[in-house]
Amino acid sequence: MVLNAGSLNRRIQIKRFVQTGTDGFGSPTGEWEDHGTPIFARRRDVSDAERMSAAAWDNQLVVRFVIRATSFGKGLKRTDMIAHEGVPYGIDGIKEVPDTRGFLEITAITSGSLAANAPFEV
């Protein structure tokens, strides 16, 4: 895999859930807020064959975003969310790109359960 600055041709916004209280059932309430400024990323959709071999066949879209391994990127959490082209993606995993320590690969999935007042759960 050849990665360079030119392959980071998409902009993504990291969002973080900020809890402002709890509802009557003790569940957290709050808002998804922008975390930092939009960053450049490379986007690759996971192929159907790869999803089937992982026994993860469903109606969700699985995407891999690659970003630079800055201190901001290394501070991301699985509880954060990615907004890209108007679609929210929950973070399923974050790892270093093999053979280079300059990039991070984020595996993310779409979910219809992202409410504005609830934390994202994978």
DSSP file with accessible surface (Angstrom, degrees, kcal/mol):
  #  RESIDUE AA STRUCTURE BP1 BP2  ACC     N-H-->O    O-->H-N    N-H-->O    O-->H-N    TCO  KAPPA ALPHA  PHI   PSI    X-CA   Y-CA   Z-CA
    1    1 A M              0   0  141      0, 0.0     2,-0.6     0, 0.0     0, 0.0   0.000 360.0 360.0 360.0 122.4    0.0    0.0    0.0
    2    2 A V        -     0   0  122      2,-0.0     2,-0.4     5,-0.0     0, 0.0  -0.875 360.0-177.2 -99.9 120.1    1.5    3.3   -1.1
    3    3 A L        +     0   0   29     -2,-0.6     2,-0.3     3,-0.0     3,-0.0  -0.965  12.4 149.6-118.8 135.3    0.4    6.2    1.0
    4    4 A N    >>  -     0   0   87     -2,-0.4     3,-1.5     1,-0.0     4,-0.5  -0.926  60.7 -89.2-149.0 175.1    1.3    9.8    0.5
    5    5 A A  G >4 S+     0   0   55     -2,-0.3     3,-1.2     1,-0.3    63,-0.0   0.847 121.5  61.6 -59.8 -32.1   -0.3   13.2    1.1
    6    6 A G  G 34 S+     0   0   62      1,-0.3    -1,-0.3     3,-0.1    -3,-0.0   0.759  95.7  59.9 -67.6 -23.3   -2.0   13.1   -2.3
    7    7 A S  G <4 S+     0   0   24     -3,-1.5     2,-1.5     1,-0.2    -1,-0.3   0.636  84.3  82.8 -80.9 -11.4   -4.0   10.0   -1.4
    8    8 A L    <<  +     0   0   10     -3,-1.2    34,-0.3    -4,-0.5    -1,-0.2  -0.624  54.8 144.9 -88.6  78.7   -5.6   11.8    1.5
    9    9 A N        +     0   0  105     -2,-1.5     2,-0.3    31,-0.1    33,-0.2   0.194  41.7  75.9-109.6  15.4   -8.3   13.4   -0.8
   10   10 A R  E     -A   41   0A  80     31,-2.3    31,-2.5    -3,-0.1     2,-0.5  -0.897  67.6-135.8-122.1 155.8  -11.4   13.4    1.5
   11   11 A R  E     -A   40   0A 122     -2,-0.3    74,-0.4    29,-0.2     2,-0.3  -0.951  23.7-178.3-112.7 130.0  -12.3   15.6    4.4
   12   12 A I  E     -A   39   0A   2     27,-2.7    27,-2.7    -2,-0.5     2,-0.5  -0.932  17.6-143.8-124.0 151.4  -13.8   14.1    7.5
   13   13 A Q  E     -B   83   0B  25     70,-2.4    70,-2.8    -2,-0.3     2,-0.4  -0.971  12.9-143.6-114.7 124.2  -15.0   15.7   10.7
   14   14 A I  E     -B   82   0B   1     -2,-0.5    21,-3.2    21,-0.5     2,-0.4  -0.712  19.3-165.3 -82.9 136.1  -14.5   13.9   14.0
   15   15 A K  E     -BC  81  34B  48     66,-3.1    66,-2.6    -2,-0.4     2,-0.4  -0.946   5.4-161.3-123.7 146.0  -17.3   14.3   16.4
   16   16 A R  E     - C   0  33B  56     17,-2.8    17,-2.5    -2,-0.4     2,-0.4  -0.985  23.2-118.5-128.5 138.1  -17.4   13.6   20.1
   17   17 A F  E     - C   0  32B  35     -2,-0.4     2,-0.6    62,-0.3    15,-0.2  -0.608  24.8-161.7 -77.5 125.7  -20.4   13.1   22.4
   18   18 A V  E     - C   0  31B  57     13,-3.0    13,-1.8    -2,-0.4     2,-0.3  -0.947  12.7-141.4-112.1 112.7  -20.6   15.7   25.1
   19   19 A Q  E     + C   0  30B 114     -2,-0.6    11,-0.3    11,-0.2     3,-0.1  -0.562  24.8 173.6 -77.1 131.5  -22.9   14.6   28.0
   20   20 A T  E     -     0   0B 108      9,-3.0     2,-0.3    -2,-0.3    10,-0.2   0.454  62.6 -47.8-113.2  -7.2  -25.0   17.3   29.5
   21   21 A G  E     - C   0  29B  28      8,-1.4     8,-2.6     5,-0.0     2,-0.3  -0.981  61.4 -81.9 170.5-160.4  -27.1   15.2   31.8
   22   22 A T  E     - C   0  28B  86     -2,-0.3     2,-0.1     6,-0.3     5,-0.0  -0.960  30.8-125.6-134.8 155.3  -29.2   12.1   32.1
   23   23 A D    >   -     0   0   65      4,-2.6     3,-1.9    -2,-0.3     6,-0.1  -0.203  48.2 -80.6 -87.5-173.7  -32.8   11.3   31.2
   24   24 A G  T 3  S+     0   0   85      1,-0.3    -1,-0.1     2,-0.1    -2,-0.0   0.669 131.0  52.0 -64.7 -15.7  -35.4    9.8   33.5
   25   25 A F  T 3  S-     0   0  191      2,-0.1    -1,-0.3     3,-0.0     0, 0.0   0.327 120.0-104.9-101.6   4.0  -34.0    6.3   33.0
   26   26 A G  S <  S+     0   0   51     -3,-1.9    -2,-0.1     1,-0.3     3,-0.1   0.503  74.4 140.0  86.8   3.8  -30.4    7.3   33.8
   27   27 A S        -     0   0   59      1,-0.1    -4,-2.6    -5,-0.0    -1,-0.3  -0.572  59.3-102.1 -79.6 144.0  -29.2    7.2   30.2
   28   28 A P  E     -C   22   0B  41      0, 0.0     2,-0.3     0, 0.0    -6,-0.3  -0.341  35.6-164.7 -67.4 143.7  -26.8   10.0   29.1
   29   29 A T  E     +C   21   0B  34     -8,-2.6    -9,-3.0    89,-0.1    -8,-1.4  -0.914  32.5 100.5-122.0 154.0  -28.1   13.0   27.2
   30   30 A G  E     -C   19   0B   3     -2,-0.3     2,-0.3   -11,-0.3   -11,-0.2  -0.987  58.1 -74.3 165.7-156.5  -26.1   15.5   25.3
   31   31 A E  E     -C   18   0B 104    -13,-1.8   -13,-3.0    -2,-0.3     2,-0.6  -0.948  28.5-117.0-136.4 150.5  -24.9   16.5   21.8
   32   32 A W  E     -C   17   0B  31     84,-0.3     2,-0.3    -2,-0.3   -15,-0.2  -0.810  42.8-171.8 -83.3 121.2  -22.4   15.3   19.2
   33   33 A E  E     -C   16   0B  99    -17,-2.5   -17,-2.8    -2,-0.6     2,-0.1  -0.883  30.9 -94.3-117.3 150.4  -20.0   18.2   18.9
   34   34 A D  E     -C   15   0B  96     -2,-0.3     2,-0.6   -19,-0.2   -19,-0.3  -0.375  33.8-153.7 -58.9 133.9  -17.2   18.8   16.4
   35   35 A H        -     0   0   49    -21,-3.2   -21,-0.5    -2,-0.1    -1,-0.1  -0.937  61.9 -33.3-113.4 103.8  -13.9   17.6   17.8
   36   36 A G  S    S-     0   0   45     -2,-0.6     3,-0.1   -23,-0.1     0, 0.0  -0.249  96.4 -52.6  77.2-170.3  -11.1   19.6   16.2
   37   37 A T  S    S-     0   0  108      1,-0.1   -23,-0.3    -3,-0.1   -25,-0.1  -0.593  72.1 -75.5 -97.7 162.9  -11.2   20.9   12.6
   38   38 A P        -     0   0   49      0, 0.0     2,-0.3     0, 0.0   -25,-0.2  -0.281  54.0-155.1 -56.7 144.0  -12.0   18.7    9.5
   39   39 A I  E     -A   12   0A  34    -27,-2.7   -27,-2.7    -3,-0.1     2,-0.2  -0.861  17.6-103.9-123.1 157.6   -9.0   16.5    8.6
   40   40 A F  E     +A   11   0A 113     -2,-0.3    28,-0.5   -29,-0.2     2,-0.3  -0.577  46.2 165.9 -79.9 143.8   -7.8   15.0    5.3
   41   41 A A  E     -A   10   0A   0    -31,-2.5   -31,-2.3    -2,-0.2     2,-0.4  -0.969  35.7-123.4-150.4 161.0   -8.4   11.2    4.9
   42   42 A R  E     -D   66   0B  24     24,-2.1    24,-2.2    -2,-0.3     2,-0.4  -0.923  29.0-151.1-105.1 138.5   -8.4    8.4    2.3
   43   43 A R  E     +D   65   0B  33     -2,-0.4     2,-0.4    22,-0.2    22,-0.2  -0.932  18.9 172.2-116.1 133.4  -11.6    6.5    2.1
   44   44 A R  E     -D   64   0B 132     20,-2.1    20,-3.2    -2,-0.4     2,-0.2  -0.975  25.1-138.3-137.1 122.1  -11.9    2.8    1.0
   45   45 A D  E     -D   63   0B  85     -2,-0.4     2,-0.3    18,-0.2    18,-0.2  -0.575  28.2-113.5 -75.6 141.5  -15.1    0.8    1.2
   46   46 A V        -     0   0   12     16,-2.8    16,-0.3    -2,-0.2    -1,-0.1  -0.590  37.9-115.4 -74.6 132.8  -14.7   -2.7    2.5
   47   47 A S     >  -     0   0   62     -2,-0.3     4,-2.2     1,-0.1     5,-0.2  -0.276  14.1-119.2 -69.7 156.2  -15.6   -5.1   -0.3
   48   48 A D  H  > S+     0   0   92      1,-0.2     4,-2.6     2,-0.2     5,-0.2   0.901 115.0  53.9 -60.5 -40.4  -18.6   -7.5   -0.1
   49   49 A A  H  > S+     0   0   73      1,-0.2     4,-2.3     2,-0.2    -1,-0.2   0.912 108.5  49.0 -62.6 -40.6  -16.2  -10.5   -0.4
   50   50 A E  H  > S+     0   0   76      1,-0.2     4,-1.2     2,-0.2    -1,-0.2   0.915 112.3  48.3 -66.5 -39.4  -14.2   -9.3    2.6
   51   51 A R  H  <>S+     0   0   20     -4,-2.2     5,-2.6     2,-0.2    -2,-0.2   0.899 110.9  50.5 -68.0 -40.0  -17.3   -8.7    4.7
   52   52 A M  H ><5S+     0   0  121     -4,-2.6     3,-1.7     1,-0.2    -2,-0.2   0.916 108.3  52.1 -65.6 -38.6  -18.7  -12.1    3.8
   53   53 A S  H 3<5S+     0   0  102     -4,-2.3    -1,-0.2     1,-0.3    -2,-0.2   0.782 108.9  51.1 -69.7 -22.4  -15.4  -13.8    4.8
   54   54 A A  T 3<5S-     0   0   71     -4,-1.2    -1,-0.3    -5,-0.2    -2,-0.2   0.333 113.5-120.5 -92.5   6.8  -15.5  -12.0    8.1
   55   55 A A  T < 5S+     0   0   94     -3,-1.7    -3,-0.2     1,-0.1    -2,-0.1   0.882  78.8 123.0  56.8  40.0  -19.1  -13.2    8.7
   56   56 A A      < +     0   0   43     -5,-2.6     2,-0.6    -6,-0.1    -4,-0.2  -0.123  26.7 149.7-121.5  35.5  -20.3   -9.6    8.9
   57   57 A W        +     0   0  148     -5,-0.2     2,-0.3    -6,-0.2    -9,-0.0  -0.596  22.7 115.8 -77.1 119.4  -22.9   -9.6    6.1
   58   58 A D  S    S-     0   0   69     -2,-0.6    -2,-0.1     2,-0.3    -7,-0.0  -0.885  77.8 -81.3-159.9-168.1  -25.6   -7.0    6.9
   59   59 A N  S    S+     0   0  158     -2,-0.3     2,-0.3     2,-0.1    -2,-0.1   0.269  89.9 105.2 -94.9  13.8  -27.0   -3.8    5.4
   60   60 A Q        -     0   0   53     49,-0.0     2,-0.5    51,-0.0    -2,-0.3  -0.663  69.6-125.1 -92.9 150.8  -24.4   -1.5    6.9
   61   61 A L        -     0   0   57     -2,-0.3    49,-1.6   -16,-0.0     2,-0.5  -0.832  20.4-156.7 -94.6 126.1  -21.6    0.1    5.0
   62   62 A V  E     - E   0 109B  22     -2,-0.5   -16,-2.8   -16,-0.3     2,-0.3  -0.908  16.8-179.7-104.6 129.5  -18.1   -0.6    6.4
   63   63 A V  E     -DE  45 108B   0     45,-3.0    45,-3.3    -2,-0.5     2,-0.5  -0.946  22.1-145.4-130.3 146.5  -15.4    1.9    5.4
   64   64 A R  E     -DE  44 107B  62    -20,-3.2   -20,-2.1    -2,-0.3     2,-0.4  -0.973  16.2-168.5-113.3 121.3  -11.7    2.3    6.2
   65   65 A F  E     -DE  43 106B   0     41,-2.9    41,-3.7    -2,-0.5     2,-0.5  -0.896   5.9-156.2-104.3 137.8  -10.4    5.8    6.6
   66   66 A V  E     +DE  42 105B   0    -24,-2.2   -24,-2.1    -2,-0.4     2,-0.3  -0.966  19.2 170.4-114.9 129.1   -6.7    6.5    6.6
   67   67 A I  E     - E   0 104B   2     37,-2.5    37,-2.9    -2,-0.5   -26,-0.1  -0.850  41.3 -83.5-128.2 167.2   -5.4    9.7    8.3
   68   68 A R  E     - E   0 103B 124    -28,-0.5     2,-1.8    -2,-0.3    35,-0.3  -0.446  41.6-118.1 -69.1 146.4   -2.0   11.0    9.4
   69   69 A A        +     0   0   18     33,-2.5    34,-0.1    -2,-0.1    -1,-0.1  -0.462  58.8 149.9 -87.3  66.5   -0.8    9.7   12.7
   70   70 A T     >  -     0   0   70     -2,-1.8     4,-2.5     1,-0.1     5,-0.2  -0.365  66.5 -97.2 -86.3 176.2   -0.7   13.1   14.4
   71   71 A S  H  > S+     0   0  112      1,-0.2     4,-0.8     2,-0.2    -1,-0.1   0.880 128.0  53.2 -63.9 -32.9   -1.2   13.6   18.1
   72   72 A F  H >4 S+     0   0   57      2,-0.2     3,-0.9     1,-0.2     4,-0.2   0.952 109.9  46.6 -63.7 -49.2   -4.8   14.5   17.3
   73   73 A G  H >4 S+     0   0    1      1,-0.3     3,-1.4     2,-0.2    -2,-0.2   0.886 109.6  53.3 -61.3 -40.2   -5.3   11.3   15.4
   74   74 A K  H 3< S+     0   0  129     -4,-2.5    -1,-0.3     1,-0.3    -2,-0.2   0.684 103.0  60.6 -70.7 -14.8   -3.7    9.2   18.1
   75   75 A G  T << S+     0   0   40     -3,-0.9    -1,-0.3    -4,-0.8    -2,-0.2   0.414  78.3 118.0 -92.1   2.2   -6.1   10.8   20.6
   76   76 A L    <   -     0   0   15     -3,-1.4     2,-0.3    -4,-0.2    18,-0.1  -0.342  50.3-152.4 -68.6 152.7   -9.2    9.4   18.8
   77   77 A K    >   -     0   0  108      1,-0.1     3,-1.7     4,-0.1    14,-0.1  -0.870  26.9-117.7-123.6 157.6  -11.5    7.0   20.7
   78   78 A R  T 3  S+     0   0  126     -2,-0.3    13,-0.5     1,-0.3    -1,-0.1   0.726 114.9  62.7 -65.3 -19.4  -13.8    4.3   19.6
   79   79 A T  T 3  S+     0   0   89     11,-0.1    41,-0.4     2,-0.1   -62,-0.3   0.551  87.6  92.9 -83.4  -6.9  -16.6    6.3   21.2
   80   80 A D    <   -     0   0    0     -3,-1.7    11,-1.2   -64,-0.1     2,-0.3  -0.265  67.9-139.7 -76.5 172.6  -16.0    9.2   18.7
   81   81 A M  E     -BF  15  90B  11    -66,-2.6   -66,-3.1     9,-0.2     2,-0.4  -0.939   0.7-138.7-133.3 153.3  -17.9    9.4   15.4
   82   82 A I  E     -BF  14  89B   0      7,-2.9     7,-2.9    -2,-0.3     2,-0.5  -0.960   9.3-159.5-113.3 132.3  -16.8   10.4   11.9
   83   83 A A  E     +BF  13  88B  24    -70,-2.8   -70,-2.4    -2,-0.4     2,-0.4  -0.960  19.6 168.4-108.8 124.0  -19.0   12.6    9.7
   84   84 A H  E >   - F   0  87B   3      3,-2.2     3,-2.0    -2,-0.5   -72,-0.1  -0.969  67.2 -18.6-140.9 120.8  -18.2   12.3    6.0
   85   85 A E  T 3  S-     0   0  139    -74,-0.4    -1,-0.1    -2,-0.4   -73,-0.1   0.864 127.2 -52.1  51.9  41.7  -20.4   13.7    3.2
   86   86 A G  T 3  S+     0   0   81      1,-0.2    -1,-0.3     0, 0.0    -3,-0.0   0.505 115.1 113.8  79.3   4.2  -23.4   14.0    5.5
   87   87 A V  E <   -F   84   0B  55     -3,-2.0    -3,-2.2    23,-0.0     2,-0.3  -0.922  60.1-137.5-112.3 129.4  -23.2   10.4    6.7
   88   88 A P  E     -F   83   0B  47      0, 0.0    23,-0.6     0, 0.0     2,-0.4  -0.671  19.3-168.3 -84.3 137.8  -22.3    9.5   10.3
   89   89 A Y  E     -FG  82 110B   4     -7,-2.9    -7,-2.9    -2,-0.3     2,-0.3  -0.993  14.3-140.2-125.7 129.5  -19.9    6.6   10.9
   90   90 A G  E     -FG  81 109B   0     19,-3.0    19,-2.3    -2,-0.4     2,-0.5  -0.666  27.7-115.7 -83.3 141.9  -19.2    4.9   14.2
   91   91 A I  E     + G   0 108B   0    -11,-1.2    17,-0.2   -13,-0.5    31,-0.1  -0.687  35.0 174.0 -82.9 123.1  -15.6    4.0   14.8
   92   92 A D  E     -     0   0B  69     15,-3.2     2,-0.3    -2,-0.5    16,-0.2   0.703  65.0  -8.7 -99.2 -27.5  -15.1    0.2   15.1
   93   93 A G  E     - G   0 107B  22     14,-1.6    14,-2.5   -16,-0.1     2,-0.4  -0.965  50.1-155.1-168.8 152.1  -11.3    0.1   15.3
   94   94 A I  E     + G   0 106B  60     -2,-0.3     2,-0.3    12,-0.2    12,-0.2  -0.999  26.5 155.9-134.4 129.6   -8.1    2.2   15.0
   95   95 A K  E     - G   0 105B 115     10,-2.2    10,-3.5    -2,-0.4     2,-0.2  -0.980  44.1 -93.3-149.2 160.7   -4.7    0.8   14.2
   96   96 A E  E     - G   0 104B  98     -2,-0.3     8,-0.2     8,-0.2     5,-0.1  -0.485  46.1-109.6 -70.1 144.5   -1.4    1.8   12.7
   97   97 A V    >   -     0   0    4      6,-2.1     3,-1.5    -2,-0.2     6,-0.2  -0.615  43.6-105.3 -73.2 131.3   -1.0    1.2    8.9
   98   98 A P  T 3  S+     0   0   84      0, 0.0    -1,-0.1     0, 0.0     3,-0.0  -0.217  99.8  17.8 -57.9 148.0    1.5   -1.6    8.4
   99   99 A D  T 3  S+     0   0  177     -3,-0.1     2,-0.3     2,-0.0    -2,-0.0   0.514 121.1  62.3  69.6   5.0    5.0   -0.7    7.2
  100  100 A T    <   -     0   0   50     -3,-1.5     3,-0.2     3,-0.1    -3,-0.2  -0.961  55.8-162.3-154.7 143.4    4.6    2.9    8.2
  101  101 A R  S    S+     0   0  194     -2,-0.3    -1,-0.0     1,-0.1    -2,-0.0   0.314  80.5  82.6-105.2   9.8    4.1    4.7   11.5
  102  102 A G  S    S+     0   0   36     -5,-0.1   -33,-2.5   -34,-0.1     2,-0.3   0.516  88.8  50.0 -90.8  -6.1    2.9    7.9    9.8
  103  103 A F  E     -E   68   0B  21    -35,-0.3    -6,-2.1    -3,-0.2     2,-0.4  -0.958  61.5-150.8-135.9 153.7   -0.7    6.9    9.2
  104  104 A L  E     -EG  67  96B  11    -37,-2.9   -37,-2.5    -2,-0.3     2,-0.5  -0.952  12.6-144.5-119.9 142.2   -3.6    5.4   11.1
  105  105 A E  E     -EG  66  95B  18    -10,-3.5   -10,-2.2    -2,-0.4     2,-0.5  -0.930  12.6-163.9-108.4 126.4   -6.4    3.3    9.7
  106  106 A I  E     -EG  65  94B   0    -41,-3.7   -41,-2.9    -2,-0.5     2,-0.5  -0.943   6.7-154.0-111.7 119.4   -9.9    3.8   11.1
  107  107 A T  E     +EG  64  93B  22    -14,-2.5   -15,-3.2    -2,-0.5   -14,-1.6  -0.839  25.8 176.2 -90.7 126.6  -12.5    1.1   10.4
  108  108 A A  E     -EG  63  91B   0    -45,-3.3   -45,-3.0    -2,-0.5     2,-0.3  -0.943  16.9-158.7-134.9 153.0  -15.9    2.7   10.6
  109  109 A I  E     -EG  62  90B  20    -19,-2.3   -19,-3.0    -2,-0.3   -47,-0.2  -0.944  20.2-120.0-130.2 151.4  -19.5    1.6   10.0
  110  110 A T  E     - G   0  89B  28    -49,-1.6     2,-0.3    -2,-0.3   -21,-0.2  -0.546  31.5-176.7 -81.7 156.4  -22.8    3.4    9.3
  111  111 A S    >   -     0   0   23    -23,-0.6     3,-0.7    -2,-0.2    11,-0.0  -0.952  31.2-149.1-155.2 136.7  -25.6    3.0   11.7
  112  112 A G  T 3  S+     0   0   92     -2,-0.3    -1,-0.0     1,-0.2    -2,-0.0   0.440  89.4  78.6 -81.8   1.8  -29.2    4.3   11.7
  113  113 A S  T 3   +     0   0   80      8,-0.1     2,-1.2     2,-0.1    -1,-0.2   0.260  56.6 120.0 -98.1  16.3  -29.1    4.5   15.5
  114  114 A L    <   +     0   0   36     -3,-0.7     2,-0.3   -26,-0.1     6,-0.1  -0.647  39.7 179.1 -85.6  98.3  -27.2    7.8   15.8
  115  115 A A    >   -     0   0   42     -2,-1.2     3,-1.3     4,-0.2    -2,-0.1  -0.672  38.0-120.8 -92.5 154.8  -29.5   10.1   17.7
  116  116 A A  T 3  S+     0   0   62     -2,-0.3   -84,-0.3     1,-0.3    -1,-0.1   0.702 111.5  44.5 -68.3 -16.6  -28.4   13.6   18.5
  117  117 A N  T 3  S+     0   0   90    -86,-0.1    -1,-0.3   -88,-0.1   -86,-0.1   0.126 103.4  70.5-116.7  21.3  -28.9   12.9   22.2
  118  118 A A  S <  S-     0   0   33     -3,-1.3    -3,-0.1   -89,-0.1   -89,-0.1  -0.997  79.5-111.2-138.8 143.6  -27.3    9.5   22.6
  119  119 A P        -     0   0   47      0, 0.0     2,-0.3     0, 0.0    -4,-0.2  -0.363  43.0-103.3 -68.1 152.1  -23.7    8.2   22.6
  120  120 A F        -     0   0   13    -41,-0.4     2,-0.4    -6,-0.1    -6,-0.1  -0.570  36.2-167.2 -78.5 135.8  -22.8    6.0   19.6
  121  121 A E              0   0  154     -2,-0.3    -8,-0.1    -8,-0.1   -31,-0.1  -0.994 360.0 360.0-125.7 132.7  -22.6    2.3   20.3
  122  122 A V              0   0   86     -2,-0.4   -11,-0.0   -31,-0.1   -31,-0.0  -0.752 360.0 360.0 -94.4 360.0  -21.1   -0.3   17.9
